[in-house]
Amino acid sequence: MNTSKYAFCAFLAVSASVSTSVIAAPLMNQLGFAPDAEKTVVFPGNDANGLEVRDLSGKTVLKLKAPDVYEWDYSGEEVQTFDISAVKKPGTYRLFRGGEYVGTPIVVDKNVYGDLVKASLKWFYYQRSSTALTPQYAGKWARAAGHMDDKVVIYGSDKATGGKGKGTTIKSQRGWYDAGDYGKYIVNSGITVFTLLEIYEHFPKYADSLTWNIPREFPKYPELLEEVRYNLDWMLTMQDKDGGVYHKVSTLKFSGSVLPENDKAQRYAIIKNVTATLDFAAVMAQASVVYAGIDKAYADKMLKAAEKAYAWAKKNPEVFYKQPDDVQTGSYAPGDENGKDEFRWAAAELYRATKKKEYQEDLKANAFTANGAWWGDVNMLAAFRVALDSADFEKELVDAAKKVVMNEANNLRAVGDTSAYRLPAFPWSWNWGSNSAMANNGIVLVHAYLLTKDKSYVDGAQQCLDYLLGKNPHDITYVTGFGYRSPRNPHHRPSESDMVDDPVPGMLVGGPHLGKQDINLDGKESWKCPNYASADKPALAYIDNRCSYATNEVAINWNAPLAYLAAALEAIYNK
């Protein structure tokens, strides 16, 4: 990060805060914009004053009349949105209303998200299990090794699907901690690895150029593929000899706010099931294609594991995960699970990797549906694969996949162009991890751009990133360590327990929604978060407090779409 630039901007922000004006401060992307990007700024309230954009010499470069006032249902606010996209010359600018400077400076330049991309990817290093993080790579967030996972106990007995039985141990080392806790979960790893590998597949030259200071075991790998391999290696340990894949490695209960080295409870590999096995099959097949050119032996190993997993799933199509009564860590099992979306995704990835007819036939028998991408519904991942790799699939499948992607993108674009905040979000985007929903909406729009080269979809993706980086009712970036105001107290055990004031940088917190699962609503559990109980609009229901696991936790499957979205905009705008 260019600390001098951010320090200068922080000084200007403090200077602005002493103003006596009643004009509302603007809400905007606090990191800035590429020269050719769409640039929108939101002002809460109703003000008749227009807007002037001035450079640092005081010269006015753009004057706009006051726009109409619109209400945003998700916050209940009346707002005015100015489009300042005409400002394209690289530089630092300030906004004036009624002749008065308001807000903080706006940066227009190339590579404005470069540091964000690197930090959001570097965070996966900070999430590594089974290894010490040394000062050379981790700086002040260095820590001792924890969770060596060399004696992970197979949970329970699983006679119906060939399990090893209670008490048997396996080695299940490496991998990333899933979120604010220390579990490692196959389902969550699946969509995470897919998303990170898509950065490499879609923007290989840009991905090859990225470095962010991690230890190198495989110096011939690009750093992105080096980091992803650390988790792929762990995923391979989760496959049983019969091909089935265990759901997760975790303790029976969540630990307290302790460093990894101080979490000593027994860890278990818990219950093989079809969704974990298919997510594993899909990712291993995808990775086998990506790594084939740099490490054929490793690619072959992953493809073999993928085919074995898919065969197990075909034999056990209704063996779904059910959380045991004595296990209280994350379940990652949606209540409406039927496995069809995982079969679509795995079949698509395996057909691309092998060209074996059976996989395409399975895909043809399992039609696409139009649902957004998240760990509980990976249908869109299959649609992405078939739509963008059209030469590998039959035309009927390609047409269906493109229709799904483009319909979703067009619906998002229409919302983004007409909503008060210029945010492509559906009502169902406001759930647990809403910030990842916004990032994944941006990913849909990037895929539409890759299919059509229509820049309007890039504009929509920009709107999604703008929201995450400050154009929101809380006037913060939802990424630790970035922007003028960012979360300081994420629900993240290492950051809570490491005695370092600053949280690990580059983490996307979950974001606002009305679930409020962490609030003390009945007065019986005093440890729960009481602080934002009165919020009655989804965009307002957020608090920067470590107690808020519902709105302020972090997760690998939230950081991955942030990294993809920021990397995509960097790569597209900078060619």
ABEGO torsion letter per residue (X at the ends): XBAAAAAAAAAAAAAAAABABABBBBBBBAAEBBAABBBBBBBBEBBABBBBBBBAAGBBABBBBBBBBBBBAAAGBBBBBBBAAABABBEBBBBBBGGBBBEBBBBBBBGAAAAAAAAAAAAAAAABBGBBBBAAAAEAABBBBBGAGABBBBBEBBAAAGBAEBGBBBBBBEEBBABABABBBAAAAAAAAAAAAAAAAABAAAAAABBAGBBBABAABBAAAAAAAAAAAAAAAABBAAGBBBABBBBABBBBBBBAAABABBBBBBEBBAAAAAAAAAAAAAAAAAAAAABAAAAAAAAAAAAAAAAAAAABAABBBBBBAABABBAGBBAABAGAAAAAAAAAAAAAAAGBAAAAAAAAABBBBBBBBBAABAAAAAAAAAAABAAABBAAAAAAAAAAAAAAAAAAAAAAAABAAGBBBBAAABBBGAAAAAAAAAAAAAAAAAAAGBAAAAAAAAAAAAAAAGBBAAGBBABBGBEABBBABBBBAAAAAAGBABBBBGBBBAEBBAAGAABBAAGABAABBAAAAABABAAABBBBBAABAAAABBBAAAAAAAAAAAAAAAAAAAX
